[in-house]
Amino acid sequence: MTALAAPPAHTAQKNLTLPAWPITALLALYPLWWALGLGVLIFPIMAAPMLVLMLRRRAAGRPLVLPPGFAWWGLFLAAVVVSSAALGADPAGTVAEHASDRLISYGYRLGLYLTMTVLLLYAGNLTELELPRRRLVKLLGWLFVVTVAGGLLGMVAGTFEFTSPVEMLLPPGVRDKGFVQSMVHPYAAQIMDLVGGEKPRPAAPWGYTNTWGNNFCLLAGWLVVAAWASRRPLRKTIAVVVLGISIAPAVVSLNRGLWIGIGVLILYVAFRYVLLGKLWIIGAVVVAGTALVVALMASPLGDTVNARMDNGKSNGVRSFLMERAIDGFLESPVIGYGSTRTTIGGRNSIAVGESAGCERCGNFTVGGTGQLWQLMFAHGAAGTLGYLGFFAYGLWRFRRDRSPIGIAASAAIVTSFSAMLWYNSLATPLAFMVLAFALLWRNDLEGDA
């Protein structure tokens, strides 16, 4: 028998290389994916070639590197899997269903968590030659510009929507469901009555207003880092203009969690710069804050803020669901219930439920008003500890990273911690969290960009 010839050297070298196109296409073309109706679905779609490419490179002889603290994330994933054993349980005050009825929502979340794991590993294993960190920062900064553009669209054309190609391919019984609509039906804003009368709240291209606000905080820092790393003054000017314009949709969104997140982001960055001895940041924050207050007082935006602060219509529902999540956690503290649950009725009466004429009346989702509450209720102490432990360990492990990328990445993670009280992280916010972690990790491996 004739021995098989060894592959040419250039072929082996090619197999050892990870191409940047899966992440570049994912981020740079996200507006296109949104318009096509793929939205968050593009993440598992792109995760498939990422996984194949990593396995191919590993088979060619280059090992897969795991990030520091990955054992925490492994604990979280294990907890998600083990918690599926409780899918058939019906906590007090929730709608009774069979475990099989909850498999779709459970499988959706598990699939996205695995997708984010692949994204983390792929982004972290890319080298500077394959995908420069500054290029990844520019892609994330670009998505902040997209977020602001979507916010402006929601302000001026709140009822704008259209049927996407993917939506056209779905059966009517599937595409008409609210959850499916949020993924495949592009729309500019959610129309809600929070301050007297229905008003549009920016959502494009992230599906929900809360997700829009969460991503606003996670991405804002990357625009600043990308612009100030450039030698072109025009890019700095454009960044300042975009940040100034972003105030309008941020206020009109009526998103108090976003407002708090911006405050956390600014205070954390200022704190880090003060530790570096750059005390000028204090003056910059004071000047910027004063300018913002003056701008709000001199424009109708100030009235919008006051109206939202005087109308906390969602407070009662959030408190009700937080109590249900804590009660559920105490009933099943180790592994949780595997997924969310639907309450019987509303917070005032079990007789109040959603209907065709009032989809938001009762039957609320326990674990749907904040990642922390969902972790506690769905995956218990084990899942909560693994999830929070991974990102907290990353903050501690990379605490000495004083580069602009390092500070922006850690600021994004810190901001996400505050957002966990009222925002859920799947799918895009968690994607931006793991990419921030990957940038910290790569800084640690390769030095400052």
C-alpha positions as CSV (number, residue, x, y, z in Angstrom):
1,M,0.0,0.0,0.0
2,T,1.1,3.5,-0.7
3,A,1.3,5.9,2.3
4,L,-0.8,9.0,2.0
5,A,1.2,12.1,1.3
6,A,1.4,14.8,3.9
7,P,-0.7,17.9,3.2
8,P,1.3,20.8,1.7
9,A,2.8,23.1,4.3
10,H,0.6,26.0,3.1
11,T,-2.6,23.9,3.5
12,A,-1.6,23.0,7.1
13,Q,-0.9,26.6,7.9
14,K,-4.3,27.7,6.4
15,N,-6.0,25.2,8.7
16,L,-4.2,26.7,11.7
17,T,-5.7,30.1,10.9
18,L,-9.0,31.4,12.2
19,P,-10.7,33.8,9.7
20,A,-12.2,37.0,11.0
21,W,-15.2,36.9,8.6
22,P,-17.7,35.2,11.0
23,I,-17.4,38.0,13.6
24,T,-16.9,40.8,11.0
25,A,-20.0,39.7,9.1
26,L,-22.0,39.3,12.3
27,L,-21.4,42.8,13.6
28,A,-20.8,44.9,10.5
29,L,-23.9,43.6,8.7
30,Y,-26.2,43.5,11.6
31,P,-28.6,46.1,10.1
32,L,-28.9,43.8,7.1
33,W,-29.6,40.7,9.3
34,W,-32.3,42.7,11.1
35,A,-33.9,43.8,7.9
36,L,-33.9,40.3,6.6
37,G,-35.7,39.1,9.7
38,L,-32.8,37.2,11.2
39,G,-32.1,39.5,14.1
40,V,-30.8,37.5,17.0
41,L,-31.0,34.3,14.9
42,I,-27.9,35.4,13.1
43,F,-25.9,34.6,16.3
44,P,-26.5,30.8,16.3
45,I,-26.3,30.8,12.5
46,M,-22.8,32.3,12.6
47,A,-21.8,30.2,15.6
48,A,-22.0,27.1,13.5
49,P,-19.1,28.0,11.1
50,M,-17.2,29.4,14.1
51,L,-17.4,26.0,15.9
52,V,-16.4,24.1,12.7
53,L,-13.4,26.4,12.1
54,M,-12.2,26.1,15.7
55,L,-12.5,22.3,15.6
56,R,-10.7,22.2,12.3
57,R,-7.9,24.2,13.6
58,R,-7.7,22.0,16.7
59,A,-7.5,18.9,14.5
60,A,-4.7,20.6,12.6
61,G,-2.6,20.8,15.7
62,R,-3.3,24.1,17.3
63,P,-5.0,23.8,20.7
64,L,-8.1,25.7,21.7
65,V,-7.3,28.2,24.5
66,L,-9.8,28.7,27.3
67,P,-10.3,32.1,29.0
68,P,-9.3,32.6,32.6
69,G,-12.1,31.6,35.0
70,F,-13.8,29.4,32.3
71,A,-14.6,26.9,35.1
72,W,-17.2,29.4,36.4
73,W,-18.9,29.5,33.0
74,G,-18.7,25.7,32.8
75,L,-20.5,25.6,36.2
76,F,-23.2,27.9,34.8
77,L,-23.7,25.8,31.7
78,A,-23.9,22.6,33.8
79,A,-26.5,24.2,36.0
80,V,-28.6,25.2,33.0
81,V,-28.5,21.6,31.8
82,V,-29.2,20.0,35.2
83,S,-32.1,22.5,35.9
84,S,-34.0,21.0,33.0
85,A,-35.0,18.2,35.4
86,A,-37.3,20.7,37.1
87,L,-39.2,21.8,33.9
88,G,-42.2,19.8,35.0
89,A,-42.5,21.5,38.4
90,D,-45.3,24.1,38.9
91,P,-44.3,26.6,41.6
92,A,-47.2,28.1,43.6
93,G,-49.0,30.9,41.7
94,T,-47.9,29.8,38.3
95,V,-49.8,28.3,35.3
96,A,-49.6,24.5,35.3
97,E,-48.0,23.0,32.2
98,H,-46.2,19.8,31.2
99,A,-42.5,19.8,31.0
100,S,-42.8,19.3,27.2
101,D,-44.6,22.6,26.9
102,R,-41.6,24.4,28.3
103,L,-39.0,22.6,26.2
104,I,-39.0,25.2,23.4
105,S,-38.3,28.2,25.7
106,Y,-35.7,26.2,27.6
107,G,-34.1,25.0,24.4
108,Y,-34.0,28.5,23.0
109,R,-32.1,29.8,26.0
110,L,-29.8,26.8,26.2
111,G,-29.0,27.2,22.5
112,L,-28.2,30.9,22.9
113,Y,-26.0,30.3,26.0
114,L,-24.0,27.7,24.0
115,T,-23.9,30.2,21.1
116,M,-22.4,32.8,23.4
117,T,-19.8,30.3,24.6
118,V,-18.7,29.7,21.0
119,L,-18.6,33.4,20.3
120,L,-16.4,34.0,23.4
121,L,-14.0,31.2,22.5
122,Y,-13.8,32.2,18.9
123,A,-13.2,35.9,19.6
124,G,-10.7,35.1,22.3
125,N,-8.7,32.7,20.1
126,L,-8.3,35.1,17.2
127,T,-4.9,36.6,17.0
128,E,-3.9,40.2,16.3
129,L,-3.1,39.2,12.7
130,E,-6.4,37.5,12.2
131,L,-8.6,40.2,13.8
132,P,-6.9,43.2,15.3
133,R,-8.5,44.3,18.6
134,R,-8.9,47.8,17.3
135,R,-10.9,46.5,14.4
136,L,-13.2,44.7,16.8
137,V,-13.6,47.9,18.8
138,K,-14.5,49.8,15.6
139,L,-17.2,47.2,14.8
140,L,-18.7,47.6,18.3
141,G,-18.5,51.3,18.0
142,W,-20.3,51.0,14.6
143,L,-23.1,49.2,16.4
144,F,-23.5,52.1,18.8
145,V,-24.0,54.3,15.8
146,V,-26.6,51.8,14.5
147,T,-28.3,51.9,17.9
148,V,-28.6,55.7,17.8
149,A,-29.9,55.6,14.2
150,G,-32.5,53.0,15.3
151,G,-33.4,55.3,18.2
152,L,-33.9,58.2,15.9
153,L,-36.0,56.1,13.6
154,G,-38.2,55.1,16.6
155,M,-38.6,58.8,17.5
156,V,-39.6,60.2,14.1
157,A,-41.3,57.1,12.6
158,G,-42.5,55.1,15.6
159,T,-45.0,53.1,13.6
160,F,-42.5,52.1,11.0
161,E,-42.5,48.3,10.4
162,F,-42.4,45.8,7.5
163,T,-42.6,42.1,6.8
164,S,-39.2,40.6,6.5
165,P,-38.3,37.8,4.1
166,V,-37.8,35.3,6.9
167,E,-41.2,36.2,8.3
168,M,-42.8,35.5,5.0
169,L,-41.4,32.0,5.1
170,L,-43.0,31.1,8.4
171,P,-46.5,29.6,8.9
172,P,-49.1,32.1,10.0
173,G,-49.6,30.4,13.3
174,V,-45.9,30.8,14.1
175,R,-45.1,34.2,12.8
176,D,-48.1,35.8,14.6
177,K,-46.8,35.0,18.1
178,G,-45.4,38.0,19.9
179,F,-42.1,36.4,20.8
180,V,-41.5,35.4,17.2
181,Q,-42.5,38.8,16.0
182,S,-39.8,40.4,18.1
183,M,-37.2,38.3,16.3
184,V,-38.3,38.3,12.7
185,H,-40.6,41.3,12.3
186,P,-38.5,44.6,11.9
187,Y,-40.1,47.6,13.7
188,A,-38.8,50.9,14.8
189,A,-40.4,51.2,18.3
190,Q,-42.6,49.6,20.9
191,I,-45.8,51.7,21.3
192,M,-46.6,51.9,25.1
193,D,-48.6,54.0,27.5
194,L,-46.2,55.0,30.3
195,V,-46.7,58.8,30.7
196,G,-50.2,59.3,29.5
197,G,-51.1,58.3,26.0
198,E,-49.4,55.8,23.8
199,K,-46.0,56.9,22.7
200,P,-43.2,55.1,20.6
201,R,-40.2,53.9,22.6
202,P,-37.1,53.2,20.4
203,A,-36.4,49.5,19.8
204,A,-34.7,49.1,16.4
205,P,-32.7,47.1,15.7
206,W,-32.7,45.1,18.9
207,G,-36.4,44.0,19.1
208,Y,-37.3,45.5,22.5
209,T,-36.9,49.0,24.1
210,N,-35.2,47.5,27.2
211,T,-32.7,45.6,25.0
212,W,-32.1,48.8,23.0
213,G,-31.3,50.6,26.3
214,N,-29.1,47.8,27.5
215,N,-27.1,47.7,24.3
216,F,-26.8,51.5,24.3
217,C,-24.8,51.3,27.6
218,L,-22.8,48.3,26.5
219,L,-21.7,49.9,23.2
220,A,-21.3,53.6,24.0
221,G,-17.8,53.3,25.3
222,W,-16.5,51.5,22.2
223,L,-17.4,54.5,20.0
224,V,-15.3,56.7,22.2
225,V,-12.3,54.3,22.2
226,A,-12.5,53.8,18.5
227,A,-12.7,57.6,17.8
228,W,-9.9,58.6,20.1
229,A,-7.6,55.9,18.8
230,S,-7.9,57.5,15.4
231,R,-5.5,60.1,14.2
232,R,-8.2,61.8,12.2
233,P,-9.9,64.7,13.9
234,L,-13.0,64.3,11.8
235,R,-13.7,60.9,13.5
236,K,-13.5,62.5,16.9
237,T,-15.9,65.2,15.8
238,I,-18.3,62.7,14.4
239,A,-18.2,60.7,17.7
240,V,-19.0,63.8,19.7
241,V,-21.9,64.6,17.4
242,V,-23.3,61.1,17.6
243,L,-23.0,61.1,21.4
244,G,-24.8,64.4,21.5
245,I,-27.6,63.2,19.2
246,S,-27.9,60.0,21.2
247,I,-29.3,62.0,24.2
248,A,-32.6,62.6,22.4
249,P,-33.6,58.9,21.8
250,A,-32.2,57.9,25.2
251,V,-34.6,60.3,26.9
252,V,-37.5,59.6,24.6
253,S,-37.1,55.9,25.3
254,L,-38.5,56.6,28.8
255,N,-36.0,53.9,29.9
256,R,-35.0,54.6,33.5
257,G,-32.7,51.6,33.5
258,L,-30.8,53.1,30.6
259,W,-30.4,56.4,32.5
260,I,-29.1,54.6,35.5
261,G,-26.8,52.6,33.3
262,I,-25.3,55.7,31.7
263,G,-24.6,57.1,35.2
264,V,-22.9,53.8,36.3
265,L,-20.8,53.8,33.1
266,I,-19.6,57.4,33.5
267,L,-18.9,57.1,37.2
268,Y,-16.9,53.8,36.7
269,V,-14.8,55.2,33.9
270,A,-14.2,58.4,35.9
271,F,-13.2,56.3,39.0
272,R,-10.7,54.3,36.9
273,Y,-9.1,57.4,35.4
274,V,-8.9,59.1,38.9
275,L,-6.9,56.0,40.0
276,L,-4.5,56.6,37.2
277,G,-4.0,60.1,38.4
278,K,-5.9,61.8,35.6
279,L,-7.9,64.1,37.8
280,W,-9.1,66.2,34.8
281,I,-11.8,63.5,34.3
282,I,-13.6,65.0,37.3
283,G,-13.9,68.4,35.7
284,A,-14.9,66.8,32.4
285,V,-17.7,64.9,34.1
286,V,-18.9,68.0,35.9
287,V,-18.9,70.1,32.7
288,A,-20.7,67.3,30.7
289,G,-23.2,66.8,33.4
290,T,-23.9,70.5,33.7
291,A,-24.3,70.8,29.9
292,L,-26.7,67.9,29.9
293,V,-28.9,69.4,32.7
294,V,-29.0,72.7,30.9
295,A,-29.9,71.0,27.6
296,L,-32.7,69.1,29.3
297,M,-34.1,72.2,31.0
298,A,-34.0,74.2,27.8
299,S,-35.8,71.6,25.7
300,P,-39.0,69.5,25.9
301,L,-36.8,66.5,26.8
302,G,-36.7,67.8,30.4
303,D,-40.5,67.5,30.6
304,T,-40.3,64.0,29.3
305,V,-37.8,63.0,32.0
306,N,-40.0,64.6,34.7
307,A,-43.1,62.8,33.4
308,R,-41.4,59.5,33.4
309,M,-40.1,59.9,36.9
310,D,-43.6,60.9,38.1
311,N,-45.2,57.8,36.4
312,G,-43.8,54.5,37.6
313,K,-46.4,52.2,36.1
314,S,-44.0,49.3,35.8
315,N,-42.9,49.5,39.4
316,G,-45.7,47.4,40.8
317,V,-45.3,44.7,38.2
318,R,-41.5,44.5,38.7
319,S,-41.9,44.3,42.4
320,F,-44.5,41.5,42.1
321,L,-42.3,39.5,39.7
322,M,-39.2,40.0,41.8
323,E,-41.1,38.6,44.8
324,R,-42.3,35.6,42.8
325,A,-38.7,35.0,41.6
326,I,-37.3,35.1,45.1
327,D,-40.1,32.8,46.4
328,G,-39.3,30.4,43.6
329,F,-35.6,30.5,44.4
330,L,-36.3,29.7,48.1
331,E,-38.5,26.8,47.0
332,S,-35.8,25.3,44.7
333,P,-32.6,27.0,45.7
334,V,-30.0,24.8,44.1
335,I,-31.1,24.1,40.5
336,G,-34.2,26.4,40.1
337,Y,-36.9,25.5,37.7
338,G,-35.1,25.2,34.4
339,S,-37.0,28.1,32.8
340,T,-39.3,30.9,33.4
341,R,-43.0,30.5,34.5
342,T,-46.2,32.4,33.8
343,T,-48.1,33.7,36.8
344,I,-51.8,32.9,37.3
345,G,-53.5,36.2,36.7
346,G,-51.9,39.5,37.7
347,R,-50.5,41.1,40.8
348,N,-53.9,42.2,42.1
349,S,-56.1,39.2,41.2
350,I,-55.7,35.7,39.8
351,A,-58.8,36.5,37.7
352,V,-56.9,39.0,35.6
353,G,-55.2,37.5,32.6
354,E,-54.0,38.4,29.1
355,S,-56.5,38.3,26.2
356,A,-56.6,39.2,22.6
357,G,-57.6,42.7,23.5
358,C,-55.1,43.1,26.3
359,E,-51.9,41.1,25.9
360,R,-50.2,42.9,28.8
361,C,-53.0,42.2,31.4
362,G,-51.8,39.6,33.9
363,N,-50.1,36.3,33.1
364,F,-46.7,37.8,33.7
365,T,-43.4,36.0,33.1
366,V,-41.5,35.2,36.3
367,G,-37.8,35.8,35.5
368,G,-38.6,38.1,32.5
369,T,-37.8,41.4,34.2
370,G,-34.1,41.0,34.9
371,Q,-31.2,38.6,34.3
372,L,-30.5,38.2,38.0
373,W,-34.1,37.2,38.8
374,Q,-34.1,34.8,35.8
375,L,-30.9,33.2,36.9
376,M,-32.1,32.7,40.4
377,F,-35.5,31.4,39.5
378,A,-34.6,29.3,36.4
379,H,-31.1,27.9,37.4
380,G,-30.8,28.4,41.2
381,A,-27.8,29.2,43.2
382,A,-25.5,27.1,41.1
383,G,-26.4,28.8,37.8
384,T,-26.4,32.3,39.4
385,L,-23.0,31.7,41.0
386,G,-21.5,30.4,37.8
387,Y,-22.8,33.2,35.6
388,L,-21.9,36.1,38.0
389,G,-18.7,34.4,39.1
390,F,-17.4,34.3,35.5
391,F,-17.8,37.9,34.8
392,A,-16.8,39.0,38.3
393,Y,-13.6,36.9,38.1
394,G,-12.8,38.6,34.8
395,L,-13.1,42.0,36.3
396,W,-10.7,41.0,39.1
397,R,-8.4,39.0,36.9
398,F,-7.9,41.9,34.4
399,R,-8.2,44.7,37.0
400,R,-4.6,46.0,36.1
401,D,-5.5,46.5,32.5
402,R,-5.3,50.3,32.2
403,S,-5.6,50.6,28.5
404,P,-8.6,52.4,26.9
405,I,-9.8,49.0,25.6
406,G,-9.4,47.5,29.0
407,I,-11.3,50.3,30.8
408,A,-14.1,50.3,28.3
409,A,-14.5,46.5,28.4
410,S,-14.5,46.4,32.2
411,A,-17.0,49.4,32.2
412,A,-19.3,47.4,29.9
413,I,-19.3,44.5,32.3
414,V,-19.8,46.6,35.3
415,T,-22.7,48.4,33.6
416,S,-24.2,45.0,32.7
417,F,-24.2,44.1,36.4
418,S,-26.4,47.0,37.3
419,A,-28.6,46.2,34.3
420,M,-29.2,42.7,35.6
421,L,-31.8,44.1,38.0
422,W,-34.2,45.1,35.3
423,Y,-32.9,43.8,31.9
424,N,-32.5,40.3,30.6
425,S,-29.3,39.6,28.8
426,L,-30.2,37.2,26.0
427,A,-29.3,37.5,23.3
428,T,-27.4,40.6,22.1
429,P,-26.5,42.1,25.4
430,L,-24.8,38.9,26.5
431,A,-23.0,38.8,23.1
432,F,-21.5,42.2,23.8
433,M,-20.6,41.2,27.3
434,V,-18.6,38.2,26.1
435,L,-16.9,40.2,23.4
436,A,-15.9,42.7,26.1
437,F,-14.5,39.8,28.1
438,A,-12.7,38.5,25.0
439,L,-11.0,41.9,24.5
440,L,-9.8,41.9,28.1
441,W,-8.5,38.4,27.7
442,R,-6.7,39.2,24.5
443,N,-5.2,42.3,26.0
444,D,-3.8,40.0,28.8
445,L,-2.4,37.6,26.2
446,E,-1.0,40.0,23.6
447,G,-0.4,43.2,25.5
448,D,-2.0,46.6,24.8
449,A,-3.3,47.1,21.3
